[in-house]
Amino acid sequence: MFFRKKKAKGLVDGRTVTTPFRRIVTGHDEAGWSIIRDVDTLRPIAAGSGEAALAQVWSTPEVPANLNDDSDGDRMPGDEGGSMIRVVDFLPGRKSRMHRSWSIDYAIILDGEIELQLDGGEVELLETGDIVVQRGTSHLWRNPGTEPCRVVFVMIEAIPVAIEGHLLREE
């Protein structure tokens, strides 16, 4: 009931277009000791119409997450419910479409600058270190710069927004 109802469209051509990063996953051994379960490198790849590159880091099918489930959190954008973390590199001079999801999203600007535009017309320039708490609002992202802007998104399913008893539609 969050993210998009339809499956995300395929990659432009599967190209890695920005800097890879490491994902470190912890867990437990048979005796209950904490361990490093996996260390691997993720490479953001061009997505959709080419406005960004993304790497799916982890996801869970439900909230709260089941820590007894050792499966790799590999659900992709478009899957419904649960939680998701992804890294998105917004490419210079490009913008996303206006959209809304039924999730609470924490957007952490790791590197670069990006504009957040809301459907009411407000625009906020965000810089490295800024954090956005996105609460089901209709918005788009625009990179006005000449370098990619890396953003980490943590998305957690949420109850849809209702104004005077009417649900706002997911876009």
Secondary structure, DSSP 8 states (H G I E B T S, - for coil): --S-SS----EEEEEE-S--EEEEEEEE-TTS-EEEEEEEEE--EEETTTTEEEEEEEEESSSS--TT--S-----TT--SSEEEEEEEE-TT-B---B--SEEEEEEEEESEEEEEETTS-EEEEETT-EEEEES--EEEE--SSS-EEEEEEEEE----EETTEE----
